[in-house]
Amino acid sequence: MSATKRRLAAAAAAVGLLVLAAAFLLRFSYSTSFKWPEYCGYDSAIFQTIGKYWAQGSVPYRDLFDHKGPLIFFIDMIGYLIWGRAGILVPQTISLAVTLFFFWKLGRVYLPPLGAAAAAGVALVYLARTFDEGNMTEEYALPFIAASLWLAVRWCESLRETPDAPHPWRSAAVYGLSFGAILMLRVTSAVSICSFVLVITLYTIGKRQWRALAQNAAAFLGGFAVITAPFFAYFAYYGVLGRLFYGMIGYNLLYATEFSLTEYYGGAPWLSSTFWRVIFDFGAPLLLLAVLALVCILHKPRRLLGWACLLAAVLNMYLLFTNRPYMHYFQIVAPLLPLCLGLAWRLWAENRAGGRLVMGLPGLVLAGVYLVSLGAWLSYWEDDGLMTRYPYEVLDYNNIARSMSAVIPVEDRDSVLGWEVDAQWYLATDVRPCQPYFVHQVWQSVADPDMAAEQAQLLTEDPPRWMVVADSVTPTLSELLEQEYTAVSSRAGFYMFAGYTLYRHN
């Protein structure tokens, strides 16, 4: 094929990936898609609120707080600068197209082009089932995870031909950049990258390749700095670098230690069945990867890939099986599916060539069983979706929120705070929160009592002129409402939402 034809084929493939990504997002990204107008999601609505007002001059962590890294807010800010809520589809489409490309590249380590495309398609189906409302941190971590896994797996397999080849520093730079990006989204999503980096580092130390180790460490740190330094400098300039690290890391450590697996699943009988589904449905690719890794290790105990895959499978299982069973958490498993399917095929082919069919068959059979189970679960697709009640719940919520906000005079709209409200309220009414803790304050402060004290201090020292209050109030707020506020609306109840009451400061 001539160079011109190759460029045309590459351009056509890129357009095809962008079209596929856009079509997927229009169907499954409920919180940003044209198909689901006026719905902004739960977590997505928080990110959109911060991104929207960052585009208008607010500073995240200083003016509006959430316990995520700044990259998700930056992406939504770019979207709102482009075209409001729907503008987020632009960075989403680019991100997903890049993800699909590296799904395919990961499959190509083991499979022919069509086989790799099929493996990427399976990963896309899995992603559709775990996409939740769209515009989540895990979604934007996927291109970084997939690219890093492709580089790491390709190098691990190259050791079969060149067993003493040092790990290339350019790949380490990509790992560092990827880890930095994911740190500024949700750091636990980097667990697969960290698993491979750890195994590669130990291998390099074991080989006494000190020069390569130094080069790789420097490249990793350089890649990390390239993406994180601009954000750190920006927030340092505004004096909220400490708040950034608290929201990005500190609060999430408190949030994780506050969760109890036994208390959560013991709270309701239906949650027990959810736990089994977490393991054998959404977690099935991790079980498959663990089995394939063990087969790989039993066949060739010194094969680096087997140990890296086993560590990635085990750490992902620990992370996801002992956490809250939110569907979008499992999006980070999707890049492992092309690896699983490709590795199952490679192990079968290797063992068949060596006359050891018994060794290669289990992985291939389990991969087939998983594909059948994935197809069987598709009949429950609508039950997993958030849009089974759309548009009735959303439109009712938005209409009542707007009727509430219409009471607030224009000159007072810069002094409005919702207490325990969903961020959807701010986006539906086009009201900017006047304090940094603007959603689900009681829930957020459970993990950190100091946050509760700060919330109380803000309320008493600078009380908003208007408050939209849900059912759950603290003693401080209850006393403040009784002494200083007057209810100007009746309690508005919503299906699947809390009831809200509008208060005016006396």
N, C-alpha and C positions, 0 to 999 in steps of 0.2 A: 504494500500500500504506500502511495506517495505521501510526502509530507503534507501536501494540501488536503488530500483525502483524510489523513489522520486528524488534521485540525478541524475539518468539517464534522467528522464523526464525534470528536470531543465536544464541539460546540452543540451538536444535536443532543448528545447525552446530557450535557449540562442543562439545556432547555427542558429536556424530558424530566430530569430530576426536580427542577424547579416547579414544573407543572404538576408532577405527582405530589410533591410536598404541599403545594398550594391547595390541591384538591383534598388531600388528607386533612389539612387544617380547617378548611371550610366545613368539613363534616364533623370533625372531632374536637376542635378547639372551641368549646361552647362559650367561653368567656371573651373571645375576640372575634368570632366568625360573624359574617354578614347574615348567615342562616339563622342565628339566634340573637336578634337585635335586642339591645337594652339589658342583656344579662352580662354581668361582669364577674361572676363567680364569688368565691369566699376568699381564699388566699390570693387568687389573682386580682380581686378587687382591691385588696390591701396594696399589692405591688403597683397596680394602676393608679391608685390615689397618690402614692408617694411619687411615682414617675410623672404623673400629670402636673403636680404642683412643683416638682423639681424643675420641670420645663418652664414654669412660671416664676421661678426665683426662690422657691423654698430650698432649704438644705436638709437632706436626709440626716437622721439621727439627732439633729439640732431642733428642727421644726416638726418633723414627723418621724416616728420611731416604729421599726419592726425588727424582729430578731432574725434577719437574713443579711447576707452580704450585699454590697452596693451594686453589683453587676446586674442583678435582676431589676433594680430600680432604674438603672441607667438604660437598660434595654427598653423598658416601658416609657421612660422619658423620651427616647428617640422615637418610639412609636407615636407618642402624643404630639411630638413636633411634626411628624409626617402627616398624620391624619387622625388624630384622636384615638379612640379605642381600636378602630379597624386598622390604624397605622401600625399597630403591634404585629400584624400579620406579615409585614415586610421583614423585620429581623427574624421572626419565627420561620418564615419560608426559607430564608437563606440558611438558618441554623439546621433545619430538618433536611434540606437538600444536601448539605455537607455531611450530615450524619448518615444519610442513605449511601452516599458515595463511599464512606469509610466502612459501612457495613459490608458493602460489596468488596472492597479491597481486603477486608479481613477474611471474607469467604474465599477470595482468590488465592490466599496462601495455600489452600488445600484443594480447591475445586476449580473446574473449568468455568469460563465466563457465565454460561447459563446456570450452572449449578450454584455459583456464587450469588447470582441475581435471585435465584429461588430462596437461598438462605437469607438474603437481605429481606425478601418478601415475607418470610416467616417472622423475622424480627419486627417488621412493620405491623403485622397482624397482632403480635404480642403487645407492641407499643400502643396500638389502638385500644386494646382492652385495659391498659393501665394509664391512659392519657388523662383521665379524670376530667378537669374543666379546662385544661390547656393553660399556657403561659405560666408554667411552674418552674421552679429552679432546676429540677431534675431534667426537664426537657432541654434546657440550654447547656447542661453539662454533657449531653450525649455526644456532640461532635468531638469534644475533647477526650472523652473516654474512648470512643471508637478509634480515633486517630492514634492515641497512645497505645492501645491494645494491638492495633495493626503493626506498629513499629516494633513493639516488644515481642509479639508472637513471631513475626518474620525473622527477627534476629535469633530468637531461641531455636527456631527450626534450621537456621543457617549453620548452627554449630555442628550439625550432623556432617556437613561437608568440610567446614573449617573449624575444628574443635577448639583451637586456641585463639580464635579471632577476638580482639577486644570489642567491647560494646561501643558503638559509635557515639561520640559526644553530641552530634546533632540531634539524635533521638532523645538524649537526656535533656536537651534544651526544650524539646517539645513536651516532655513529661513535666518539666518545671513550669512552663507556660500553662499547661493544662491544669496542674495542681493549683497554681495561682488563680486561674479563672474559676475553678470549682470552689476554692476557698471563699471567693467573693460571691458565690451562689449559696451552696450548702455543703460544707466541707466533707461530710460523711459520704457524699456521692463519689468521692475520689478513692473509695476503698479498693477497687480493682486495680487502678493505677498504682496505688501504694503497695499492693501485694506484689506486682511484677517488679517494681523498682527495688523493693527489699530483696527479693530473690536474686535479681541481677547484681545488686550491690554485694551480697554475700558471695556470689559466684566470683565476682571480680577480685574480692579480697582473698578468696580461696586460691585463685590462680596467681596471686601476688602481682597483679597488674597494677602497680601503684600509680604509674603515670596515667593510665586510662582512668583509674579511680578519681584522680585529681581533676583530670579534664572533664569527666562526666559530672562531678560535683559542681565545678565552676559553671558548666553549661546549664545544669539544672537551676542553680541559683540565678544565673543570668536570665533564663527564660521566665522564671518566677518574677524577677524584678521588672522585666519589660511590661508585664501586664498589671502588676500590683502597684508599682511606684507612682504612676499618675494618679491613681485613686487615693493612695495614702497621702500624697502631697496636697491634693485638693482638700481633703478633710482636715489635714493638719493646718492648712491655711485658714480654715474657718474655725479652728480650735476645738474640733470634735473628733480627733483621731482616737482618743480613749473611748468615746461613745461608739465609734465604728467597731473597735475590737470587742467591746462588750456585746453589741448586737450581733456581730459575726461569729464570735467564739464564746465569750464569757457566759452570756445568758443561755446559750444552747447547752453548755455543760450542766448548768442548773436544771434546765428543762429535761435533759436526758436522765439525770439522777432522780428526778421527782417521779418518774414513771415506774409503776409496778406492774409486771406482767400478770401475776396471779390476781391482783386486785382488779385489773382491767377486765380480764377474761372471766373472772368469777362474778362479775357484776350482773350478768344477764345470761340466761341459758343459750340464746341464739348466738352469743359471741363465741361459744365453744366451737360451734360448727364453722364460724368464720376463721378460727385459728387453724383448723384442719385444711380449710381451703387456701389459706395463706401459704401453707407448706406444699400441698400437693397440686395446687393450680398455679398461682402466681409464682410460687417458689420452685416449681418443678424444674426449670432450666438449671437452677443451682444444684439440685440433686443429681441431674444428668451430668453436669460438669464435674462434680465430685467423683462420680463413678468412672467417667472417662479418664480423669486424672489418675485414679488408682490403677486402672488398666495400663495406662501409659507408664506409670512407675514400676508396676510388676513386670512389664515387658522389658523396660530399660531403666533400672533404678537411678542412673546418673543423668537421665534426660531432664534437662532444666525445665522444659515446658510443663512437664507433669507436676513438679513441685509448685511452680508458679500458679498453675490452674487450681491445684488443690487448695492452696492458701487463699486464692481469690474466692473460691466457692465457699470455704469455711467462714471466712470473715464476712462475706455478704450474707450468709445464712444467719450468722450471729447478729449482724446489724438489722436485718429485716424481720427475722422471726421473733426477736425479743423486743420489737418496737410496736408502736401503734400501727394497726393494719390499714393504713391509708393507701389506696391504689397507686397514687402517683409516686410513692416511694419506690415502687418496683420498676419504674421506667429505667433505672440504671442497670437492670438485668438484661435489657434488650441487646446491648452490644455483645453479650456473651453467647447469644444464640447462634450467630454465624460461626463463632469459634467452636461451639458444641457440635454443630452439624458437620462442619469441615473436619474436625478432629475425629469424630465418629467414623467418617468415611476413610480418612487416612489410616486409622488404626486397623480397620477392617482390611483395607488394601494391603497394608504392610504384613499383617499376619497371614492373609491368604497367600501372598507371595512366598512367605516363609513356611507354609504348610501348617500354620497354627490357627486354624479357623476358630477353634474354641475360644482363643484369646481375643480375637477381633469381633466375634459375633455379638457379645452382650451389649457393647456400646451402640452398635448399629441397630439392634433390636429395640433398645431403650429409646434411641432417637426416634425410631418409627412409632413406638408407643406414645411418646410425647406429642408427635405431630397429630396422631389420631385424637388424643385427649384435647389438644388445642382446638381441633375442629369441633369436637363434641361440646366444648364449653361455649362455642360461639352462639349456641341457641339461647344462652343466658345474657347475651350482649346487652339487650335493652334494659334488663334488670340492673346491670352494672352502671348504666348511664345516668347522668344527672338530669337529663332532659325529659324524663318520663312524665313530668307534670308541667312542662313548659307548654304554652306561655302563661298559664293562669296564675301561678304563684308569683312569677317575676313581675308581670304587669300590674297585678294588684299591689304588690309591695311598692313599686315605683310610683304608682298613682297616689297612694296614701302618703308616701314620703314627700312628694312634690306638694300635695295639699298642705302638709305640715309646714314645709319651708316657705310656702307662700304667705304665711302669717308673719314671718320675720321681715322687718323693714330692711330696705336695701342698705341703709347706713349701719345696720347691726350685723350684717352677714359675715363680717370679719371677726366676730366674737361668738361663734357657735361651736359647741362640742357635743358629740354623741357619747353616751355612756353605755357600754356593752352592746352598741349597735354593730351591724355588719357594715363593712366599708362600702357596700353597694349603696347605702343611704347617701353618702357624700357624692358619689358619682351620678346618682339619679337626680340629685338636687343641685348639683354644681356648687356645693358649699365647701370651702376650704376649712379643715379643722383648725381650731385656734390654739391647741395644745399638742405636744408631741405624742402623748398616749391617747390615741383617738378611737381605738376599737378594742372590745373585749378586755377591758382593763382588769377586771377581777380575775379572769382566766389567766391573763399574762402574769399578774403579780403573785399567783400561787407559787410559782417556781422561785420567786425572788422577793422576800418581804421588804427589802430596801426599795423596790420599785413601788410597792403599795404606799410606803411613807412619802415617796416623791410625788406620787399622784395626789395624795391628800394635801401636801404642801402647795402644789400648783392650784388646786381647787380653792383652797382657803385664801391664798395670797393674791390670786388673780382669777376670781370667779368669772366664767363666761356670762355674757348677757343672756344667752339662750342655751338651753340644754335639751337634748333629746335623750330620754332615759328609758332603758329597758327594765325588765323586772328585777334583775339582780343589782342591788346597791349595797355599798359598804356603810358601816355606822357613820363615818365622817360625811359621806354624801347624803345619807338620810337626814342627818341633823341640819346640813347646809340647805337642803331643799325645803325643809320645814320652816327654817328661820328666814331664809333670804329669797325664796323663789315662789312663784305662783303658777299653778298648772293652768295652761290656756287651751288644752285639748283633752279630750277623753282618751282613755287607753285604746290605742289602735292595735288590734291583734292580727297576726298573719299566720297562714298555714306554714308550719315548719320554721317560723321565725318567732322571736320574742315579741311581746307587746311593747309598744313605744308610747311614751307620754311626752308632750312638749311643755317645757317650763320656761318662764320669763323671769329674769332677775328683778327683784323689787327696786 
